Amino acid sequence: MRWRLIGALAIVGLFSLGVFGAEKPAWQLINWDGPVPAAERLSADKYILPEGWQEATAGVESIFYFNSGAMRHDPATAENIRLFEEMTGIKVEYAEVSALILFDKTLSVFVARDPSVHGMSLTDAPLELSQVIGGGWAEELPFWTPEVQAIYPPGLVEALKGPDGKFYATVDTMRSYVLFYRPSWLKAAGVEKVPETWQEVLEAAKKCREWAVENLGPDYWGIVFPGDYNFSHMIQAGIYSQGARVLHDGKPIWNSPEGRNSWQLWYDFIATGAAPEACLGYSWSDYQEVFARGKAAFSLGFTTYIVRYGNPDLSPGVQTDVFGNPVDGGDWACVPPPKWDASMPDEYRAAFIDFDGFVINKFADDKHKAAAMLFAEFRMSKQAMMNEVLIEGNESFFPGVYDDPEVMSKIPYAEVRKISAQNTVMEAFPPGSKTAIDILIEYFGKAVAGELDPQEALDRAQAEINQIYE
């Protein structure tokens, strides 16, 4: 009888543990609002680790994640990894995965429920995040308290939520766009002022191309741009410069009146000879490297390249003027993105803001999730974001960085970047948008090849895109 009673009590105890007293997930052992509130920890000049992190990550020697591209192109990330390892003793290992295949590899990990990859970067988070959240593959992030949300940009904060209102991602890196140009080239070509509208950019790019053909050679161009998924950013810049948006009732409409105008503009850059047909094959980095080699007069590029163009080793082609004379600081400059035409307000000098998201693999074990969450939170802190701005030239997800006089005094083109960041637009696209952009690119190529009238090509692209959302 005694043993039956003990056995029955043991069964009841196990049942109670499983139902009523289940062990907390490791990350719930972290008090994100201690030793000071999370908003204060993140806003400090030096990141303050939350209470309980050591217990939550006990036994974790390393975490592993997919990095977007080669780490040599991500010096701020490398420095932040070093700082995190120094603070926690947890090693951060990573695989350098090309942006072209990163999302495919990420999906394969999720579908296989592979626990060995603890975190993933989403290179094109505005297009990819909704799919990851919708698949139920990302772990909810517990540090997004209302107080923390209040210190980050509202538009971006909203983009990190799922349909259930919970948070599943944070932002690693942000890049807004500015218009780069070569001052000596504009002067030599007879362009009297730096363009402020897209109509002026088109005319100036044609003049620069014409002058270059006569004086530099046939492989110098007025403007270059990408033909991969970032081509959509170019179309978006034209749309936003007219005060419009791509998404209507949550669906992408590219052939709106403003979309037609923008599509025609980028077609005209090639059709008039200002840009090469080779743009169709350029990646997001290729076209910016063409500018770095001194082969283009204009480029709507990432603010990241403010740092790269200032580095003679990385950008040898823009250190002299078009006649080969050395220029102190280089023969390049930048201004905020153009507005559509002179009738538009200056706040329409806007472009898309691109960001890399970071998510935690829901299928990883609890302790590695906790460590990966700690890494994710650190990377959105003021300390980490200062490195993104100062070392790499990215923008800061934490706005307080721009309130730091010491930081601002070290940022080249600080006012340009501030205006661009203020005017930039964020639209979080629904699932299927990567396919939609592939369709856009396909039909843009058909228009450039002369197979279709450009406006007919856009309408056909939109018709196929509509089928995704029917």
N, C-alpha and C positions, 0 to 999 in steps of 0.2 A: 504493500500500500504506500509505504514511504517513498519508494522509487518511482511509483506511478505519479505521485504528487509532485516530486522533483521534476520528472519529465514533463508533466503538464505545465508547470511553472516556467520551465525553460522554453517551451514552445510559445507560451504567451509572451515571454520576454523578447524572443526573436521577432514575433509578430509586431510587438510594440515598437521595437527599434526600427523595423522596416517601414511601419506606417506612421508612427507618431514621433519617433526620435531619430529619423534618418540623419546620417552624418552630413553636415553642411558641405557643399562644394568648396574647394580650397579657397577660391577667390572671395568667398563670403567671410573668410576669416580676416580679410583686410578691412580695416576701418578707413575708408577713403576720406573721411572728414577728420582724421587725426594725424599727427598731433595738433594740427591747425586745420580749419576748413579747407576743402579741396581747392576752392577758388584761390585761396591765399597760397597754398602749396604750389599751384601751377603758375601763379603770377610772380612768384619770388624770382630774384635774379639768378638764384641757384635752386633748382628743383629740390623739394623736400619729399623724401620717401614717406608713404603712408604707414600708419601703424598696422602692425600685424603682417607685414609683407614677408618677414623672415619665416614665420610659422607657416604661412600659406605656400611658400616656395621651398620649404625644407626638403633637401635631397635633390633638388633640380640643379644640375651642373651646367646645362646649356639649353637654349631654345633654338629652333631652326625655322627659317622663313624663306619665302621666295622674294628675292629683290628684283625690281624691274630694271633690267639691263646690267651693265658692268659697274662694279663699285667704283672704278676709277673715275667714272662720270658723276659719282655721288659723294663728293668729299665731305659734305655736311652730314650725310648719313653715316659715313665712316667715323667721323668725329663723335657723333652722338652714340654710336655703338661703343666706342672706346670709353666714353663717360659713363654709360650705363654699366658696362662691365666693371669699371673702377668702383662705382657706387655699390653694386650689388654682389659682385663676385660671380655673377651668372654670365657665362659666355654666350655671345650671340653669333650663331653660325647661319650661313645663308647660301643659297644657290643663285648665281647670276643668270637670270632667265631673260632672253630677248623679249622686248615688248610685243613683238609680232606673235609670239606663241605663249606668252605668259598666261593669258586668260584660259586658253585651251588646257594648259597644264594644271591650272588652278581648278578648273571644272573636273578634270580627271581625278584629282585628289579627293574632291568632295564626293563625287559619284562613287568612288571606291571606298569612301569612309576611312581613308588612310589617316591614322592618328600621328604619323611621324612628322608632318609639317604643321607647325603650331600656329603660324600666322601667314597671311598672304597680302601682298601689295596688289591693288587693283589700279593698273596704269591709267585706265580710262574710266574712273569710278562713276562719273555721271551716266555712263551707258551700262556699266556692268553691275553696279551695286544692287539695283532692283532685282536682277536675276539671282544673285547670291542670297539675298534676303528672302526672296520668294521661294527659293529652293529649300529653305530651312537649314542652310549650311553654316551660317555665321552665329557665333555665340553672342548673346546680349552683353553689352558692356555696362557694368554697374556704376561706373564713376560719372556718368552723365546726369548728375543731379541738377535740379532747376538753377541752383546758384552757379554751377559750372557752365550750363548752357548760356547763362546771361552774359558771360564774358567773351563769348565767341560770336562770329558773324551770324545773324539769324538765318539768312538765306542758305548758308552752308550747313548750319546745324540741322535745319529741316531736311536737307538732302541725305543726312546720315540715318534717318529714321526708317523703320518699316511701316507697313500699313496699320500695324497694331499700335503705333505711337512709341514703340521702344527703340532704343539705339543699338545699332549693330556694327558701327564703324567709326573710325576717326580719320583725320586727315594727316598724312605724312608730309606731303609737299604740295605747294600751290604755285601755279604759274599764270600770271596774267600776260596780256599781249601789249606790245608797244610797236610803233612804226620806226624801224631802223632805216637810216639813209647815209649816203656818202656825201659830205658837204662839198668836197672838191669836184666831184662828178656832176653834182647839180649845177655848180657854178660854171664849169666848163661847157655844159650842155645848154646854158642860157636859161635855166630854171631860176626865176627871180626870187622866189620865196619857198620856204618849206611848206609842202602841201598840208592843208588842214581839212580837206574834204576828199572823199574817194574820187570824185570827178577830177580834182586837181592831181591826185596821185596817178590816175590813168594818163593824163596829158604829160605829166612830168616823166613818167616811166617811158613813154614813147620817145620823148626828146632824148632821154639818157641813152636809150637803145640806139637811136639813130646816130648820136654823136659817137658812141662806143664802136659801132661797126666801122666808121670812118677812121677812128683814131686809135683804137685798141685792138680790134679784131672781132670776128664773128661770134666768139664764145663769151661775150660780155652782154649782160641783159639788164633791162630796165627794172625788172622785179622778178622774184622767184617765190614760189609757194609750194605746199605739199600736195601730193596726189593720193596719200593714204587716208586713214580715217580723220586725220587732222584737216583734211580739205573741208570737212563740215564746219570746222571752226572759222575758216575763211568766209564761207557763206553766212555763218552766224554773225560775224563781224559786220558784214554789209547790212544784214537785217536789223541788228541792234542799233546801227548807226542811223536808222530811220525811226527808231523808237518802237519797233515791233518785236515780236517774239516768234519762236518756231512752234512751241507747243500751244495747241488750241484744244481745250477740254481734255488735256492730258495726252493728245496725239500730235505727232509731228506733221506739220503742214509746211512743206518747203516751197510750194508754188503759190503762196500768197502774193499779193502785189509787191510787197517788199522783198519777198524771196525771189521773185522774177527779176527784180532790179539787180539784186546781188548776184544771182546766177549769171546774168548777162554781163555784169562787170568782170567777173573772173574769166568768163569765156572771152571777152574782148581783150583781156591782157594777152592771151595767146593769139587770138585771131589778128590782132594788130601787130604782132611781132614783138611786143614789149616783153613778153615772157616766153620761154622755150616750151615746146611740147614735152620736153623731158620732165617738166613739172609733174606730169601724170605718173611718173615712176618714183618721184622723190618721197622719202619718208619724212616724219616730223623733224628729224635731225639733219637729213641730207640737205634740205633747202637752206637751212640756217648755216650749214657748213659751206655751202656755195657762196653765201654772203661773206663768211669769214675768210674765204680765199680771194676776196676782192672781185668776184665775178658778177655782182649785182649791185644796182644803185639803191634798191629798196627791198625791204622784207618786213612783213608783219610777223614778228617773232616773239618768243618768250622773254620775259624780263631776266631769266636765267642767263641769257646771252649777253647781258650788260657786263657780267663778269668775264665771260669767255672772250668777247671781242676786245676787252681791255688787256688780255693776256697775249703778248707777242708770240709765244710758243704755240698757243692754241689757235690764234687767228692772225697768221703772218700777212695775209693779203690786205688787211685794213690798217696796217701800221704806217703806210706811206700814202701820199695822195695819188691821184690817177696818173701823175707824171713821174712817179717814183721818188718824190721828195719826202724825207722823213717828216712826220707830224707828231708833235708832242702829245701823247695820250691817244694817238691813232686818228685816222681819217674816218670817223664814224660818229654818229650821234643818234638820238632817239627823241620822239615826241609821243604824246598819247595817241591812241588809235584815232583815225579820222572820223568825222561825222559824215553823213551822206552828201549833203550839199550846204551851201551857205545859209539856207533858210532854216536849218535845223539848230536847236539849242546846243550849247557846248556840252551839256551832260550826255548827249548822244554820242560823244566820242568814246564809244564803248566797244568792248569785245567780250568774248567768252572767257571765263576763268576755268582753267583746267586743274584738276587736282588728283593726286594719287590717294586712294583710300587704303585703309588697313583694317583687316578683319581677323578675328580669331576663329580657328577651325573648331567647329562644334564637336568634332569626333576625337580631338586630342584628350589626353587625360587631364584631370582637374588641376594638378599642381603645375603642369606645363602651361595650361590655360592661364593660371594666375600669374605666372612669370611673363607670359606674352602680353597679358593685359597691362602689367606694370611697365613693360617696354613701350607699349602703345601709348599709355598715359604720359610717360616721360617725353615722348617725341612731340606731343602737342603742347608742352610747357613753354614758358617764355625762354628759358635757357636753351632748349633745343631749337626753337624757332629762330632765335637770334643767330644761331649757327647757319640755319637755312638761308637767312638773309645775307649775312656777312661773308660766309665762306663760299656759298654756291650761287647766290643771287636769286634764289627763289623768293616768293612772297611768304609772309607769315600768316599762318592760320590764327595765331594769337595776336589780336590787334594791338595789345599793349606794347608790343615791340616798337611800333611806330611812334609811341609816346615817349620813348627813351631818347633824350637829346644826344647821348653819346653814340647810340646806334645810328641815329639819323645823320650825324655828322660824318659817319664813315660810309654811308650808302651813296654810290654814284647815281646821279639822276634821281635824287630822292623825290623831288617835286613831281617829276614825270610819273614815277612809280606810284606816288600817292594818288594822283589824279586817275591813273589807269585803274588802281585798286578800288577807288571810290565809285567809278562808273561801270565797272565790270559787271557782267550779268551771269547768273547761275540758273541753269535749267536742268533738272534731274530727269533724264529720259526714261521712258518705260521699257520693259523687256522687248526685245526685237529690234531695238534701235541700231545695233551694230549691223544687222542685216540690212536695215533701211539705208544706212550710210554706204554700205557696199553697193547697193542699187544706185544711189546717187552718183557714186564715183564711176560706175559702169556707164551710165547714160551721159555723164559729162565727157567721158572719153569718146563716146559715139558722136557727140556734138563736135568735139575738137577734130575728130577724124573726117568730118563732113558727111557722115552717114545720116544725120538727122539735123533739122533746124534746131538751134539751141533751146527755144521755148517748147517745141514739140518734145524734145528729149526730156525736159524737166517734167512736162505733163505725164509722159509715159512712166518716168521714174516714180512720180507721186501715185499714179494708178497702181503700180506694183506695191508700193509701200502701204497704200490703203488696205490691200488684201491681208497684210500682216495683222491688222487691227480689226478686221471684220468679225 
